[in-house]
């Protein structure tokens, strides 16, 4: 078969009976199933419109209601208003303590971490570095806080004013205090008996005398053994004091025994000399500048700093020391702050200085010793009994200063400051920070000069407010009537303090 024949056959097959050519048919397209959306349904649209109209009607009704009521209140007030046109003031209840605390809040600097350095602006045109030394207590160090000339002026003013002994040999009054508290020998014995075994061990008596040692003679374990023998307190010689043996002793029998035997200056709690320098209006410009710098450093309201104690200047000769102590004690319901006691018009058996912040200035560099020791800084826990263990007394800065967790070397012009109280979480003074325990190590060579600036704040907010509203509080004479401050505040209540 030839190619022409194949072409003719194909043409014949594609020809219809009518003789016209037809195109091949395509497969019909399948229609996609189109489901109607429920959104487009008529019923859904009707429901939406009904809810929309109901919402609009409710809004309009609410607006009419508010407008109608406000119009009635305005008309009522205009009818009740007096003829003079002045509206009667509404009676308000006195603000509560929490509401008062919103008026004054105590800023507190964050330590972040030990070794953290932050910049602080204390004088115009210069930034000081402030380094965190510990978090318990919150303790900072500021090198170059004072210039060399300022250190010299403060020491000269203190010498011109005259320094006095920082501590008397012994203070009386413990017998009277015990009678005022109406404590029997049995009650005192139970307070001293830590493990409640009915007998007083040597370390129990030693720990219990810690509070008394702040105002008297520093008693060591060797002193106690000597006193036991001298007073013949331990009748049976077993090294323990029973209740019967304890009844034979007076409250200050130990200190009186040492006084009769003779007391050296090294046996005192504090071996130094000090004076007070007024920093208010009319004081030397250097003293006023230091106060303004403290305000910038602590970020506290100036009134709180103005109403605090004046600047204390202390000199430690060779051999001088200050055993570990707290600058301020805990405040209980039966305790009053020294600076607010008269304003509160309260009579309490105990007083404490309520020193919220301590700022310590080193006025010279010490040749040997004289560090400021913090025995329990950044400890995990604080236990008063554990401070004295195996005849090692961490409070004794003459013997065991090297065993403290932190020691700050005195460098001229450097300042350290710390908080003696925690925050109450609402911007005010909380509980005492027991980790703020500190002391002055013995000066082994040369002389040590320091200055202390304490900021006094009462943990009771209302008492502090009443004190600040007192018209005489800005004068230094406000501190003078305090009979409990014979060796501290009372000593600067003289006309010549305006140096």
Secondary structure, DSSP 4 states (H G I P E B T S, - for coil): --HHHHHHHHHHHTB-TTS-B-PPPPPPPPPPP-PPPSTT-HHHHHHHHHHHHHHHHHHHHHHHHHHHHHHHHHHHHHHHS-TTSPPPPPP-PPP-HHHHTTT---------STT-EEEEEEETTEEEEEEEEETTTTEEEETTSS-HHHHHHHHHHHHHH--EESS-S----HHHHHHHHT--HHHHHHHH-TT-SSSB-HHHHHHHTHHHHTTSBPPPHHHHHHHHHHHT--TT-SS-B-HHHHHTS-TTHHHHHHHHH---GGGBSEE-EEEEE--STTS-HHHHHHHHHHHHHHT--HHHHHTS--EEEEEE-TT-EEEEE-SS----TTEEETTTHHHHT---SEEE--EEEEEEEE-S--SEE-PEEETTTT-S---TGGGEETTEETT-TTTSGGGSSEEE---TT-EEEEESEEE-SSSSEEEE-GGG-EEEPPEEES-EEEEEEEEE--SSHHHHHHHHT-TTTTSTHHHHT-GGGTTTGGGG-SGGG--
